């Protein structure tokens, strides 16, 4: 299968640190797993303006709806950290389990959801008390999590079960589980809450699910070891990080056809779209950088130096 491959056009942004509170917006919070830190990118300045130490090999990330807190999963610290965005500091560390990986927050900010990779469940945490209020059994090795826009549903990618589970957030019960490709990991939902796009690492494809019935309506072949997904341009374009060849696949969500590949850094993992709905940010694990893609031109327009082992698995944009 032939794909047009788009060249990289980059301007490398230097890393700068400020001690004063952040005033511009929006910000991207990039977990750097190999140096126990989170890089704070001011996207207006296109550079890192702060770095926060987070112990425990930070991996997953979820920004609260108000943008005042960032929840960061810390697998080696057996839980997650709470970062205050005004103080630029960790204010709480919350023990959950040794398998904490994927993390998400409810659309009203009242609950935090943590995927427990080892114990095959999702922990529900009260965002005010920071206590676990419910543990929900799902499939094997849950990883990616995404909450529906109406806050009624939580979707979970179960990597070793090759499935996605749908949880009712009122009853906190799994109501449906559907098989997808091999080793699903990252997933995203469209703005209407009608479709989910799941990256399947071992089958090198993306499963497209209709959310109401959780039926698989399409499977789209991408490149090697797809890791995570993001939507842009009013949900018309899907971007998929491919770990093994340093690329991002671009898919037209109407035709469900590949539009091409964009070269980024080495071992791209986390991906998220800027609130402008045009610029897509990609964390490159081996290069210690973030690539910025223009979703209209399908070109890399900037590369920002971050910390070691940039992973940024989840929703890393704030206000």
N, C-alpha and C positions, 0 to 999 in steps of 0.2 A: 504494500500500500504506500502510495506516495503522498508526502506532506510537504508543503512549502516550508522551508526553515528560514526564520527571520534572523538577521544578524543583530548583534549587540551593539548599541550605540550608547555609550555611558559617559558620565562625568563623575569621577570619584570624589565623594564628599569627605572631608576630614572630620575626625572625631574631636568634639569640643565639650568641655564640662563647665556647668555653671552651678554656683552654690545658691543663687537666689531662686525663689519660687517660680515655677513655670507660669507664663502669662499667655503665650500664644496657643493656638490650637489648630487642628487636633494632634494628638500624640499617638505614636505606636509604641507598644511595650513588648520588647523582644527578649524572650528567655534565652540565656546563654548557658547551656547545660555544663559545658566543660570548665567554666571558670566561676560557677555559682553566682551569676549576676543577671540583672535585667537592664538592658539598654533602653533609654528613653529617647525616641526620635521625635524631634519637632519637624513635622512634615512641611511646614511653611519654609523653614530654613534648610530643610533637607540634610539634617545632620543630627548626630547624637548630642543631646544637651545635658545628659545625666546618666549615671550608672548606679544601681542599687544592689548591694550585696544580698543574695538570697541563698541561704544554706540548704543543701539537700538535693542538688542537681536539678534545678528548675526546668520544667518541660512544658506542661500545659499552661494556658493563660486564658482568662476571661475577664473582661472589663465590665464593671457595673453599669447599669443604664445611665446613671448620672455622671459617670466618668470620674467619680471621686475615689473609687477603690479598684484595685486590680487583684484578682485571685490567681495565685500561681501554684500549680501542683509541684510538689517536691518529693519525688519517689524515695530518695534516700533518707529523707526526714519523716517519711511515713505520713504525709498529709499535705497541707497546703499553707501558703503564707498569704497574708493580707498586706498589700502595699497601699499606703495612703498617698494619693497622687499630688496633694499639695505639700505634704511634708517630704515627699520623695524618700520614704523610709518604710520599712516593714514594721507594722504596729502589732501584729498578732501572728503566731504560728499555731496551726490547728491540727492536732493529731487525728488521723482518720484511719489509715491502714498502710501497710508496707507497699501496696500496689497502686497507690494514687497516681493517675496519669492524666486522662482526659478530664476537663473541667468546664463547666458552663454555669451561667447564672440566669435566673428567671427574668422575664422581661420587665417585671415590676421591682426587681432587685431584692425580693424577700428571701429567696432560697438559692443555695449553691448546690450544684450536683457534681459529684466526684466519681469517676469510673475507677473501680478497684480491679486492676489487671490480674492480681493473683487470686482473689477470693470470688471473682465472677459475680460482682454485684455493683450497684450504684448506691452511694450514700447520699442522703438528702440532709443538708445542713441549714439550720436557721441562720440567716445572715446577721441577725441582731445578737443572738446569744452565742453564735458560733459552735453550737452543739449539734451532733448528729441526732436527727429526729426520726429517721426511717432508713432502713437498709432494704433494697429491692434486688432480689435475685434476677440475673439476666443470663446471657450466654457466656461462653468461655472467653476470657481475656478482653473485656470491654475496653474500648479505646476512645474513639471520637464520640462527642455528645453534641446535640443541637436541640434548642428549644423552639417550638413553633411560634410564629409571630403573635398568635392570640393567647399564648401562655397556657394552652390546654394540654400540650403534648411534649414529651421528651423522647427523642430518637437516639438509639445507642447502637454503635457499630461493634459487633462481637467478633473480634478477629479470628479466634481459633474455632469458632462455631460457624464461620462463614455466613453470618446472618445480621439482620438489623431488628432490634426490638422497639416497640412503640409503647410508651408508658403514659397512662392517664395521670395528669398532674393534680387532679382533684382527689382521686382515690389512691394514687400512688401504687397502681397495679399495672403489670404488663398485660396489655390487651391483645397484642399480636406480635408474632415474630415471623420474619420472611427470610428465606435464603437468598443470598446474593452471590457475588464472585468469591474468589479465594482470598482470604485474609483481608477483609474490609478494615479500613483504619480511619481516615478522615471523611467527614460528610458535611454537607451544607444544605440549607433549605431555602427555597425562593421566597420572595417578599410576600407572596399571596398565601404561603403555607401549603401549596398544592403539590409541589415536587421536592424530592430529596435526591441529591447526587452523591453517590458513595464511591470513593476510590478503593479499588481492590488491589492490594499490593502484589499478590502472587499470580493473579490471572491477567495482570496488565490491562485492566479495563475499568470502566465506570458503570455502575448500575444506576438506572434512573427509576425511582419509585414514585408511584402515585400515593399520596399520603393517606387519603381516606380509607382505602382498602389495603394499603401497603403492598400493592402488587407491582412487580417489576415490569415496566412498560418498554424498556430498551436496555441494551448493553452496548457500550461504545468502546472500541479498542483504542488504547492510547499508547504511550511509550512504556519504558521498563520501570517497574517498581513505583507505580503511582501512589502518592502518600496522602495528599489532602486536596480540597477543592474550594473554589470561591467563585461567586457570580459578580458580574459588572454590567454596566450599560443597561439598566432597567431589566436585569435578569436575562438579557439576550445573549450573553457570552459566558461560557463556563471555562474557568482556568484550572488546570490540574498540574500539580508538581510531580515530576518524574525523577525519582532519586538517582537512578542509575546512570542517566546520560546528561544530567545537568540541564534539563529542559522543562518547559511548561507547555502542555498541550492546550490548544484553544478550540472550543467546540461551540457551534451555533446551536442554541437550545431550541430553536424552532424546527430545524431540519435534523437535529441530532447527528450532524456530520462534523468531522474534523476540519478545521480551517487551517491548521498548521502547528508548527512547533517554534517556540521562542527560546533561544539560548540564554540561560541565566548563569548563576554560579554553580559550584560543585556541590552535589548532594542537597538539592533544594528540598525543604520539608514544609514548614508552616507557610500558609498563604492566607491573606485577608485583603479585603478591598477598602480603600480609603472612603470616608463618608461622601466624597465628591462623586462616587460611583464610577469613576473613570480610571483611577490609578490603582494598580494591584501590586501589593508588596509581598515579596517572597524571601523567606529566611533561608540562607545557604549555609548548611552545617559545616562543610569542610573549608569554605572560603572565609567564614566569620564575617559575612556581609549580608545586607538586604538589597535585593534588586527591586527597582521600581519600574513597572510595566505600564505603558500607556495603552489602555484597552481599545482605543480607537485606531491607533497606528500599528499596534501589536509590536512595538519596539521597547527595549529597555532604555529608559531615559535618564536613569541615575543608579548609582551603586553606592551604598552607605556602609562604611566600616562599623562593625558592632563588636561583640565579644566572642570568646572562643566557643564553638559549638552552638551557633544560633539555631534554635529549634522552633520556638514560637508556635506551638501546636494549639490552635484555637482561635478565638476572636480577640485579637490584640489591639484593636483600635479603641481609643477613648474619645471624649468630647474635645 
